[in-house]
């Protein structure tokens, strides 16, 4: 069983540091990229964001929301994700921050 600080054997120390420390948008730490203060103007509407991960993301971890909502992938199999952009939806319009994995 993985330790509480790993997912599939990958160390999450960098992610924990990012969540607790000050972040800048598109900041890289190891294989993660921070997406800070991304605005979802409408609830449940596709919103596409550019990223600097350099590959198709494996997923994301949301760590901040101004509106108390959640973000989610609007497609099956992340087909709208590319090496330079990701499309997500939010259950409530607002400003969200998340890590791309």
Secondary structure by P-SEA (a helix, b strand, c coil): cccccccccccaaaaaaaaacccccccccccccccccccccccccbbbbbbcccccccccccccccccbbbbccccccccccccccccccccbbbbbbbcc
